[in-house]
Amino acid sequence: MLATLIAQATEGVWRSATLDYHALAPEIVMAGVVCMVLLLDLFLPEHRKWMTATLGGFGVLGALIPVLTLAVSSQPARVMFNGAYVVDDYSLVLKALFLIAT
């Protein structure tokens, strides 16, 4: 009975957010690369710290791949979190610009 009351009380109130992982891929890749670079920097000896810059460069190139695939996609805009996160042509241009500048 309690479960029925809770289900009726919350019906239509809470819905899980739908995530488009392809649209979030550049940020996910960069977050993973930053964590890996920090861990690598923590454990590497001083004469091998150059590996962190190499990993960071490859990570930026890896984050550029989903930006390019989103740019050639036929969908006009991807919207998540009730419009708080939008991936459109303008955001893709800025993401690509910042990744290339990095």
C-alpha positions in Angstrom: 0.0 0.0 0.0 2.8 2.4 0.8 4.5 1.7 -2.5 1.3 2.5 -4.3 0.9 5.8 -2.5 4.5 6.8 -3.2 4.0 5.8 -6.9 0.9 7.9 -7.1 2.5 10.9 -5.3 5.5 10.9 -7.6 3.8 10.0 -10.8 4.7 12.5 -13.5 6.9 14.5 -11.2 10.3 12.9 -11.6 11.7 11.7 -14.9 15.2 10.6 -15.5 17.2 12.8 -17.9 18.0 11.4 -21.3 21.6 11.9 -22.1 23.1 12.1 -25.5 26.6 10.7 -25.0 27.7 11.7 -28.5 27.0 15.3 -27.7 28.8 15.0 -24.3 31.8 13.1 -25.8 34.2 16.0 -26.1 33.8 17.0 -22.5 33.9 13.4 -21.3 37.1 12.8 -23.3 38.8 15.9 -21.9 37.8 15.1 -18.3 39.3 11.6 -18.7 42.5 13.0 -20.2 42.9 15.5 -17.4 42.5 12.8 -14.8 45.0 10.6 -16.6 47.5 13.4 -17.0 47.2 14.3 -13.3 47.7 10.7 -12.2 50.6 10.2 -14.6 52.3 13.4 -13.4 51.9 12.1 -9.8 53.7 8.8 -10.4 56.3 9.6 -13.1 59.9 10.4 -12.3 61.1 13.9 -13.2 63.0 12.9 -16.4 59.8 11.3 -17.9 57.4 14.2 -17.3 57.4 14.9 -21.1 54.9 12.0 -21.4 52.1 14.2 -19.8 52.3 16.8 -22.5 52.2 14.0 -25.2 49.2 12.4 -23.6 47.5 15.8 -23.3 48.1 16.5 -27.0 46.6 13.2 -28.0 43.7 13.8 -25.7 42.9 17.1 -27.3 43.0 15.4 -30.7 40.8 12.7 -29.4 38.3 15.3 -28.2 38.3 16.9 -31.6 37.0 13.7 -33.3 33.5 13.8 -31.7 33.3 17.6 -32.5 34.0 16.8 -36.2 31.5 13.9 -36.3 28.8 16.1 -34.6 29.5 18.8 -37.2 28.8 16.5 -40.1 25.7 15.1 -38.4 22.3 15.8 -40.0 20.7 16.8 -36.7 20.3 20.6 -36.4 20.8 20.8 -32.6 21.0 18.5 -29.7 19.3 19.7 -26.5 19.6 18.2 -23.0 18.7 19.2 -19.5 15.6 21.2 -20.5 17.6 23.4 -22.8 20.5 24.1 -20.4 22.9 22.2 -22.6 22.6 22.8 -26.3 25.0 21.5 -29.0 24.5 23.5 -32.2 26.7 24.8 -35.0 27.8 27.8 -32.9 28.9 25.7 -29.9 30.7 23.2 -32.2 32.7 26.0 -33.9 33.7 27.4 -30.5 34.6 23.9 -29.2 36.7 23.3 -32.2 38.4 26.7 -31.9 39.3 26.1 -28.3 40.6 22.6 -28.9 42.7 23.8 -31.8 44.0 26.7 -29.8 44.9 24.3 -27.0 
